[in-house]
């Protein structure tokens, strides 16, 4: 008969330690994007993970370290009473685009949270939109605030909005210690 001291748990064995957290955005994009329909599936999953973001149905076109390009289709649920895309839908697009540009390049030991978001609307937004954001790749060994610029363009290439997203970046909290 086994005694409780004969049982070994993963934390008792060095080969079975819980792995360090990984960058789930990078891992998922790198795995899905080369597959047929993979970028569409990735975009759907982003919308499921962040349900409010999912309301604009963002479609990730390109994602790499320090860069994201995300599209949004003009459709009735994202329109306002002026027959153009609603201001908050544009803000939502800018937030997800800047967040993806930053999160893809984060080291595995890091995390980021949005702390501020402002946008200027340059012209009425109609039709198919594309947002682009660039982000530095932070070391994230200490807490730091980064401000990212995201621009939103219409189908003719005109800028319809420009957003500034403030992100607080830093190391993940260690077990038992708040960040």
Order of alpha helices (4+ residues) and beta strands (2+ residues): alpha-alpha-alpha-beta-beta-alpha-beta-beta-beta-beta
